[in-house]
Amino acid sequence: MARLITNSGHHTSTDSFFPMSTISAIYVRLPNWIGDVCMSLPCLDLLLETKLPIVVCARPWARDLLSAYPLAGFIPMSGRWRKDRAAVQAYRKKARHAHARGLLLPDSLSSAMVFRFAGIPCAGHRDDGRSLILRWPLSKSAQPLHAVEAWYRLTYKTLRKWGLSPAHPTAPECLGLRLTADHVDEAEALMSDAGIKPGQFVLIAPTAVGLHRGKVKVWPGFDALTRRLQDQGHMVAMCPPPNEVQQALDNAPTAFCLPSAGLGAFATLTRQASLVICNDSGVSHVAAAAGARQLTLFGVTQRERTGPWSPSATCLGSATAWPSVDEAELTAQHLMHTCPVH
């Protein structure tokens, strides 16, 4: 039997290896954060291998990021459970998915209520007092797992609970984000307008939303590092989302600021950079999903749990101490000089 290798690193036969079932569709609730959606991409690939219709329920911005995936549908989630329940229920009725099943990656009680009251029996982790709402409550691993491993384990075990036969019990080493021609065109237009070429610029992301246990998640050395790289002849650019432009300009005022882009185009941009330098934030996971070469800086979060899931990622720092500017500069220079450009 002929076999194909998908961009997520899985081996897939040209014929479905899943048996026929009465499941009319699988509705999957993805997490609410950009980085978490990126880390759940292997779960989406595993679900798509069932050849069943896959309907994604996620925040509206995820539609662009996932536009290359052959989904049966996308239902934008507002975060208000009654409104989201009505949206899921209406979609299910219109699509005539009489025997739909649901998979919840978030641990929240509200996500379970959305599916339950939309008439979709669902599986998810036992958490937040929702075991009675779930049809298939699954326990978390007794061993600490990376977020990618934890969600993939949940997806794999759920499919087996449903009598399906997923072929890959462990997560692949790459997230394998699929990109569209439109994503590539938008990124190329950004670079062309700015006069920069692929492989000839460093892309920094000197922002991070919110606090982690009361601590700022942004590395304090972005301005100093940017100036040092510029003194050495490197083009340093950034492409923050609209709500983070001012923070980016404050943290790295001499970097070239590209216009904000959609998530798919931004992911393409990370792949075109000679190096991505970022905090442990959504950008780190977008870059990992795109397979970009990256340097991720830690100071308040744990790389073992939320670090970039990519063989092309290098991490500096720890949950208790940021790396120095000297250390970041030396590592960045080493990565750019010893690793081949994409």
C-alpha positions as CSV (number, residue, x, y, z in Angstrom):
1,M,0.0,0.0,0.0
2,A,1.3,3.4,-0.9
3,R,2.2,5.7,2.0
4,L,2.5,9.4,2.3
5,I,4.5,11.5,4.8
6,T,2.5,14.5,6.0
7,N,4.0,17.8,7.0
8,S,3.3,16.9,10.7
9,G,5.8,14.1,10.5
10,H,3.3,11.3,10.5
11,H,3.2,8.4,8.1
12,T,-0.3,8.0,6.6
13,S,-1.6,5.5,4.2
14,T,-3.6,6.6,1.1
15,D,-6.5,4.5,2.5
16,S,-8.1,5.3,5.8
17,F,-6.8,3.1,8.6
18,F,-9.9,3.9,10.7
19,P,-13.0,1.6,10.6
20,M,-16.4,2.8,9.6
21,S,-18.4,4.1,12.5
22,T,-21.7,5.8,13.3
23,I,-19.9,9.1,14.2
24,S,-21.2,11.8,11.8
25,A,-18.7,14.4,12.7
26,I,-16.1,15.3,15.4
27,Y,-16.4,18.8,17.0
28,V,-13.1,19.8,18.6
29,R,-12.8,22.8,21.0
30,L,-9.4,24.3,20.7
31,P,-7.7,26.4,23.4
32,N,-8.1,30.2,23.6
33,W,-4.5,31.3,23.2
34,I,-2.5,31.5,20.0
35,G,0.4,29.5,21.4
36,D,-1.9,26.8,22.7
37,V,-3.6,26.4,19.3
38,C,-0.2,25.9,17.7
39,M,0.6,23.3,20.2
40,S,-2.6,21.5,19.5
41,L,-1.9,21.2,15.7
42,P,-0.8,17.5,16.0
43,C,-4.1,16.7,17.6
44,L,-5.9,18.3,14.6
45,D,-3.8,16.2,12.2
46,L,-4.7,13.0,14.1
47,L,-8.4,13.9,14.0
48,L,-8.2,14.6,10.3
49,E,-6.7,11.2,9.7
50,T,-10.0,9.6,10.7
51,K,-11.4,10.9,7.4
52,L,-14.5,12.0,9.4
53,P,-15.8,15.6,9.1
54,I,-13.9,17.8,11.6
55,V,-15.5,20.9,12.9
56,V,-13.2,23.3,14.8
57,C,-14.6,25.5,17.6
58,A,-12.1,28.2,18.4
59,R,-11.6,32.0,18.8
60,P,-12.2,33.9,15.5
61,W,-8.5,34.7,14.8
62,A,-7.8,30.9,14.5
63,R,-9.7,30.7,11.2
64,D,-6.9,32.4,9.3
65,L,-4.2,30.3,11.0
66,L,-6.0,27.1,10.1
67,S,-7.2,28.0,6.6
68,A,-5.0,25.4,4.9
69,Y,-6.6,22.6,6.9
70,P,-9.4,20.6,5.2
71,L,-12.0,21.3,7.9
72,A,-15.7,20.5,7.5
73,G,-16.5,23.7,9.4
74,F,-15.3,26.4,11.7
75,I,-17.4,27.9,14.5
76,P,-16.0,31.1,16.1
77,M,-16.2,31.1,19.9
78,S,-16.9,34.2,21.9
79,G,-16.0,32.9,25.3
80,R,-19.6,33.4,26.5
81,W,-21.0,29.9,27.0
82,R,-24.6,30.6,26.2
83,K,-23.8,32.4,23.0
84,D,-21.3,29.7,22.0
85,R,-23.8,26.9,22.8
86,A,-26.3,28.5,20.5
87,A,-23.8,28.8,17.7
88,V,-22.7,25.2,18.0
89,Q,-26.2,23.9,18.3
90,A,-27.3,25.9,15.2
91,Y,-24.3,24.7,13.1
92,R,-24.9,21.1,14.1
93,K,-28.6,21.3,13.2
94,K,-27.8,22.9,9.8
95,A,-25.1,20.4,9.0
96,R,-27.3,17.5,10.1
97,H,-24.7,16.0,12.3
98,A,-27.1,13.7,14.2
99,H,-24.4,11.6,15.8
100,A,-21.6,14.2,16.4
101,R,-19.1,13.7,19.2
102,G,-16.9,16.3,20.8
103,L,-13.4,16.6,22.1
104,L,-12.5,19.4,24.5
105,L,-8.8,20.4,24.8
106,P,-9.4,23.2,27.3
107,D,-10.0,22.2,30.9
108,S,-12.7,24.7,31.6
109,L,-16.2,23.9,32.9
110,S,-17.8,26.4,30.4
111,S,-16.3,24.6,27.3
112,A,-17.9,21.4,28.5
113,M,-21.2,23.1,29.1
114,V,-21.2,24.5,25.5
115,F,-21.0,21.0,24.0
116,R,-23.2,19.3,26.5
117,F,-26.1,21.7,26.1
118,A,-25.6,21.8,22.3
119,G,-26.4,18.1,22.4
120,I,-22.9,16.8,21.7
121,P,-21.5,14.1,24.0
122,C,-17.9,14.9,24.6
123,A,-14.5,13.8,25.9
124,G,-12.0,15.8,27.9
125,H,-9.8,15.8,30.9
126,R,-11.3,15.4,34.4
127,D,-10.9,19.0,35.7
128,D,-12.7,22.0,37.0
129,G,-15.5,19.8,38.5
130,R,-16.9,18.8,35.1
131,S,-16.6,15.0,35.2
132,L,-20.4,14.7,35.4
133,I,-20.9,16.8,32.2
134,L,-18.4,14.7,30.2
135,R,-19.5,11.5,28.5
136,W,-15.9,10.3,28.4
137,P,-13.8,11.9,31.2
138,L,-10.2,11.0,31.0
139,S,-7.5,11.3,33.7
140,K,-4.4,13.3,33.1
141,S,-1.0,11.6,33.0
142,A,0.5,11.0,36.4
143,Q,3.8,12.1,34.9
144,P,4.5,15.8,34.0
145,L,4.0,16.3,30.3
146,H,4.6,19.1,27.8
147,A,1.4,20.7,26.7
148,V,1.8,19.2,23.2
149,E,2.1,15.7,24.7
150,A,-0.8,16.2,27.1
151,W,-3.3,17.3,24.5
152,Y,-2.1,14.6,22.0
153,R,-2.4,11.9,24.6
154,L,-6.0,13.1,25.3
155,T,-6.8,13.0,21.6
156,Y,-5.3,9.6,21.0
157,K,-7.1,8.0,24.0
158,T,-10.4,9.6,23.0
159,L,-10.3,8.1,19.5
160,R,-9.6,4.7,21.0
161,K,-12.5,5.2,23.4
162,W,-14.7,5.8,20.4
163,G,-13.6,2.5,18.8
164,L,-11.3,4.1,16.3
165,S,-7.7,3.0,15.7
166,P,-5.2,6.0,15.6
167,A,-1.9,4.8,14.3
168,H,0.4,7.2,16.2
169,P,0.4,7.0,20.0
170,T,3.0,9.7,20.5
171,A,3.2,13.3,19.2
172,P,5.4,14.0,16.2
173,E,8.6,16.1,16.8
174,C,7.2,18.9,14.6
175,L,3.9,20.8,14.9
176,G,3.7,21.0,11.1
177,L,1.6,24.1,10.5
178,R,0.1,24.1,7.0
179,L,0.2,27.4,5.1
180,T,-1.7,28.6,2.1
181,A,-0.5,30.4,-1.0
182,D,-2.3,33.5,0.3
183,H,-0.2,33.4,3.5
184,V,3.0,33.2,1.4
185,D,1.9,36.1,-0.9
186,E,1.1,38.4,2.0
187,A,4.4,37.7,3.7
188,E,6.3,38.3,0.5
189,A,4.5,41.6,-0.1
190,L,5.4,42.7,3.4
191,M,9.1,41.9,2.8
192,S,9.1,43.5,-0.7
193,D,7.5,46.7,0.5
194,A,10.1,46.9,3.3
195,G,13.0,46.1,1.0
196,I,14.1,43.0,2.9
197,K,15.0,39.6,1.5
198,P,14.4,36.1,2.8
199,G,17.2,34.9,5.1
200,Q,18.6,38.5,5.5
201,F,16.8,39.8,8.5
202,V,16.4,38.9,12.2
203,L,12.8,38.9,13.4
204,I,12.3,39.9,17.0
205,A,9.1,39.9,19.1
206,P,9.8,42.1,22.1
207,T,6.2,41.8,23.5
208,A,4.2,39.4,25.6
209,V,0.6,39.8,26.8
210,G,-0.2,39.7,30.5
211,L,1.7,38.6,33.5
212,H,2.8,35.1,34.7
213,R,2.2,34.8,38.5
214,G,2.5,38.5,38.8
215,K,5.8,38.7,36.8
216,V,6.4,40.4,33.4
217,K,7.0,37.9,30.6
218,V,9.1,40.2,28.4
219,W,12.9,39.9,28.4
220,P,14.4,43.3,29.4
221,G,17.3,43.2,26.9
222,F,15.6,43.6,23.5
223,D,16.7,47.2,23.0
224,A,20.3,46.5,23.8
225,L,20.4,43.3,21.7
226,T,18.8,45.0,18.8
227,R,21.4,47.8,18.8
228,R,24.2,45.3,19.0
229,L,22.9,43.3,16.1
230,Q,22.4,46.4,14.0
231,D,26.0,47.5,14.8
232,Q,27.1,44.2,13.3
233,G,25.2,44.9,10.1
234,H,22.1,42.8,10.8
235,M,18.7,44.0,9.7
236,V,16.4,43.7,12.7
237,A,12.6,43.8,12.1
238,M,9.5,43.2,14.1
239,C,5.8,42.7,13.1
240,P,3.6,43.1,16.2
241,P,-0.2,42.8,16.1
242,P,-2.1,46.1,16.3
243,N,-2.6,45.9,20.0
244,E,1.1,45.4,20.7
245,V,2.7,47.9,18.4
246,Q,3.3,50.6,21.0
247,Q,4.8,48.0,23.5
248,A,7.1,46.8,20.7
249,L,8.2,50.3,19.8
250,D,8.9,51.0,23.5
251,N,10.9,47.8,24.0
252,A,12.9,48.0,20.8
253,P,12.7,51.6,19.4
254,T,15.4,51.1,16.7
255,A,14.0,48.0,15.1
256,F,12.2,48.3,11.8
257,C,8.5,47.9,12.5
258,L,6.6,46.1,9.7
259,P,2.8,46.5,9.3
260,S,0.8,44.0,11.3
261,A,-0.1,40.8,9.4
262,G,-2.5,37.9,9.7
263,L,-1.3,34.9,11.7
264,G,-0.7,32.8,8.6
265,A,1.4,35.5,6.9
266,F,3.2,36.1,10.2
267,A,4.0,32.4,10.5
268,T,5.4,32.6,6.9
269,L,7.5,35.6,7.9
270,T,9.1,33.7,10.8
271,R,10.1,31.0,8.3
272,Q,11.8,33.6,6.1
273,A,13.8,35.2,8.8
274,S,17.4,34.2,9.5
275,L,16.5,33.9,13.2
276,V,13.4,34.7,15.3
277,I,14.2,36.0,18.8
278,C,11.2,36.1,21.2
279,N,9.9,35.6,24.7
280,D,8.0,32.4,25.8
281,S,4.9,33.7,24.1
282,G,2.5,33.0,21.2
283,V,5.2,34.1,18.7
284,S,7.5,31.3,20.0
285,H,4.9,28.7,19.2
286,V,3.9,30.2,15.9
287,A,7.6,30.1,14.9
288,A,7.8,26.5,16.1
289,A,4.7,25.6,14.2
290,A,6.2,27.1,11.0
291,G,9.6,25.3,11.5
292,A,11.5,28.6,11.9
293,R,14.9,28.8,13.5
294,Q,14.3,30.6,16.8
295,L,15.9,31.7,20.0
296,T,13.3,31.8,22.9
297,L,14.2,33.6,26.1
298,F,12.8,32.5,29.4
299,G,12.7,34.3,32.8
300,V,9.5,33.5,34.5
301,T,8.0,30.4,32.8
302,Q,8.9,26.7,32.5
303,R,10.3,25.6,29.2
304,E,9.6,21.9,30.1
305,R,5.8,22.7,30.1
306,T,5.4,25.4,27.5
307,G,8.6,25.7,25.6
308,P,8.6,25.7,21.8
309,W,8.0,22.2,20.4
310,S,10.5,22.2,17.6
311,P,14.0,20.8,16.7
312,S,14.8,24.2,15.3
313,A,14.3,26.0,18.6
314,T,17.0,27.1,21.1
315,C,16.0,28.1,24.6
316,L,17.9,30.4,27.1
317,G,17.1,31.2,30.6
318,S,14.9,29.5,33.2
319,A,11.8,30.0,35.2
320,T,13.8,32.1,37.8
321,A,16.4,34.0,35.8
322,W,16.6,35.8,32.4
323,P,19.7,35.3,30.2
324,S,22.1,38.2,29.9
325,V,22.3,40.3,26.8
326,D,25.8,39.0,26.2
327,E,24.6,35.4,26.4
328,A,21.7,36.1,24.0
329,E,24.0,37.9,21.5
330,L,26.6,35.1,21.5
331,T,23.9,32.5,21.0
332,A,22.2,34.4,18.2
333,Q,25.4,34.9,16.4
334,H,26.2,31.2,16.7
335,L,22.8,30.2,15.4
336,M,23.1,32.5,12.4
337,H,26.6,31.5,11.5
338,T,26.4,27.7,12.0
339,C,22.9,26.9,10.9
340,P,21.9,26.9,7.2
341,V,19.4,29.5,6.1
342,H,16.0,28.1,5.1
